[in-house]
Amino acid sequence: METDPASSDPAALIGSWLPPKVDELIAFRRDLHAHPELSRKEFRTTDKIFERLTQAGLAPKRFENTGLYVDIGHGPIATALRGDIDALPLVEDTGLEYSSTNPGVTHACGHDIHTTVMVGVALILAEIDAATPLTGTVRIIFQPAEETMPGGALDVIEQGGLESVPRILALHCDPRVDAGQVGTRIGAITSASDTIRIELSGRGGHTSRPHATEDLIFAMSEIAVNVPAVLSRRIDVRSAVSVVWGQIRAGSAPNAIPSSGFMAGTMRVLDRDDWYAAGDLLDQVVRQTAAPFGVEVQMEHLRGVPPVVNSESETALLEAAARSELGEDSVVLTPQSMGGEDFAWFLQDVPGSMMRLGTRTPGGGIFDLHRGDYVANEDAIGVGVKVMAAAALRAVRQRRRQDSGTGAAGGTGGTGE
């Protein structure tokens, strides 16, 4: 009688399959790192993933432009796993022997590691499935264009990548967590992130006669100060609405009030419902603030992403997998980030969770994300593969027990712990 691998000890299964693949995965990651590609231009990256999965006997399916997904196993989908594949428009400054060969583009957010982890998970699950078929399917999504808005998660959803998926899991590199550990959090783990652009126009004139002008500079200063203040009083303070300006431009002479100006910034919100409320309120507050000065306002509010809100059951699944593979002390509580992540769009449709993958060398310094000098400890690759593969096997077990009516579908229930 054959044994379902999802019913076996995940640590033993993964521990036997992973070691021979570590060197290959590191080489795969370094190749991606040396050839980074921007959002929706990840053609070589998509080809490399497709070729390796096909070589392993899998049947990956491409999305319309870039990116792909692959299903491993048999029967209903138990979970999806997501890895993002694009890079950033930054100049690399690491001095690594495998530094970017694409000028002005680098993997400064760790997406090369995310992608490599998911390739590793696919290879291990494929070998386990070939030896003893999995009684459930794991879908691994290699998503394009996470670093742009609107994000590639929406493309994946529109092209059916989330169809029949009951839950979805992901990871993201964290240079503040040691390699060998993961960070988790139930509830919002990232913030909503929008872009605001405002153009103002009015009658300019001499600074000695501001009453004869529409004092655009004064109006801009009021918007810059009062819009964040008003929103903080109109929206629940626990949602931490944050409007921060990154650009303010107007004028060319100290004694002349200009006739046009531009300002831009971001709005970040920790709560998903209040993100919608703040967006509806933003235009009203900007125009009411500018109205007394008689200036004309043209505002563009570019909706970014909602917060990533981790469900309790899926977070518990990742934590159980991490403790099983890495030890009881491997899971740390991660703080909520004010950054945005388009994984949030998947969570509008299905429950899921994103964990933080530690990439800091223990005792070493912090090489922060979105900087040209970001360096990740490559031990994180094996750590990520272990945890995500174990979580996938646990999800298969839970799905089988749910379908047979013998166990719970979520949390650690049904994992045999």
Secondary structure, 3 states (H helix, E strand, C coil): CCCCHHHCCHHHHHHHHCHHHHHHHHHHHHHHHHCCCCCCCCHHHHHHHHHHHHHCCCCCEECCCCCEEEEEECCCEEEEEEEECCCECCCCCCCCCCCCCCCCCECCCCHHHHHHHHHHHHHHHHHHHHHCCCCCEEEEEEECCCCCCCCHHHHHHHCCCCCCCCCEEEEEEEEEEECCCEEECCEECCCEEEEEEEEEECCCEECCCHHHCCCHHHHHHHHHHHHHHHHHHHCCHHHCCEEEEEEEEECCCCCEECCEEEEEEEEEECCHHHHHHHHHHHHHHHHHHHHHHCCEEEEEEEEEECCCEECHHHHHHHHHHHHHHHCHHHEEECCCCCCCCCHHHHCCCCCEEEEEEEEECCCCCCCCCCCCCCCCCCHHHHHHHHHHHHHHHHHHHHHHHHHHCCCCCCCCCCCCC
